[in-house]
């Protein structure tokens, strides 16, 4: 699942879990960009 889809899920549901997953995914992407 990409960040945009996860963000839309968060906006649709307002679930803290969805936001936590979104943050985790963003951190992983940032690490990949730095190491690339």
Phi, psi and omega in degrees: 000131181273170186296321181298316180296319180293321179296318178297321177298317179298315180296324182287324187256327184073017183284130176302327180297319180296320179294320179298318178295320178299314179299317180298317180295319179297319180296320179295318179297318180298320178295318180297320180295319181293324184273346182291000000 
